[in-house]
């Protein structure tokens, strides 16, 4: 069973994706900001991270940069799941091993699950 970490500060969105992915057979854990996300990734060891960019306490790009600097942090695949356009995204993302950049407003949960499956399988 693949493990997925959702790092998202909007509770309703995080829970919606958690329900959808859990019902599709994934083990899913949620963190509500970058600080919690870093701790979750360290202990949960996910195969994939769904990561929002704009969050309180630590942004998604800063959290991912910190994760990638560790020995264990190079393994998880990453989907940026945000409402920030690619043009507005931090330029550092291209150096952090991001598999896909998905704008939430342009994708249904089912489409996001399809992208998850494409990356994991």
N, C-alpha and C positions, 0 to 999 in steps of 0.2 A: 504494500500500500504506500503510495506516494504521500509525502507530508508537505503541506503548503502553509506558509505564514502569510497572513494578510496584515499589512501595516497601513492602517487607515484611521484618520481621526473622526470621520463621520460615522457614528455608531450604526445608523440604519443601513448605510452602504456596506459596511464591514459585515454586518449580520446577514444581509441579503446574499453576498458572495459566499459567506461561510455556509449558509443553508444549501445553496445551489451546489457547491463543491462537495460538501459532506454527503448530500443525497446521490452524488455521482461516484461515491466510494473513496474520496480522499480524506485523510486525517488533516484537520484544519485547526489552527490556533490564530488568535487575533491579538494585535497590540494597537493601542490608540495614539501612539506618537513615536518619534524616532528613538527616544531613550528606552521606552518599553520594547520597541522593535529590536533594538540591538541585543537586549537581554534575552528576548524570546528566541532570536536566531541562535544565540550562543548555547542555550539549553535545549531547544527543540530540534535543532539540526534539520531544517527543512530542505526538501529537494528543490523547492521553488518558492520565490518570494513575490507576492503581489504588493507593490510599493507605491503609495501616494507620495507626492513631492512636498506639498505645502502642509505642514503639520506643526503643532506647538512643540516646544521644548527642543526638538532637533528635526530639521527638515529631512526628507527622504534621501536626497542626494548626499547630505553630510553623513547620515547614518550608513548609507551604502559605502561611502568612502572609508569610514571607520571599520566596517565589516570586512571589506576587501583587504585591509592592511593586516588582518590576522591570518594565521595558518589555516583555520577552519572556515574562513569566510570566502575563500575562492571557489568553493564547491557549488553553492546554491545558484540555480538559474534565476533570472530576475525579469519580471514584467513590470514596467512602470505603468501604473494605472492611475491616471490623473486627469484633471480638466485643464491643465496648462498646455497650451499648444506647443508643438515642437520648437517653434521659433523662440518661445519664451523660456524654454527649458535651460537649466544650467549647462554650460558647455562641457563641464567636467564629466557628465554622464557618458560621453563617448569613450572615456578611458576606464569605465567601471564595470565593464562586462555585462551590459544590459542586453537581454535577448530580444525584447520587443518594447515598443513605446505605444501605449494604447490610451486614447482620449476617451474617458468614461462616457461622455455625452454622445459619442458616435458609435458606441457598441452596446448591445444588449448583454445581459448576464450569460445567455446561451452562447453568444459569440465569444465572450471572454473565456468560457469553459473550452470552447473549440481551440482557442489559441493556447491555453494551458496544455491541452492534450497534444497539440502539434509540437510543442516544445518538449514535453516529457516523454513522448513515445517515439 
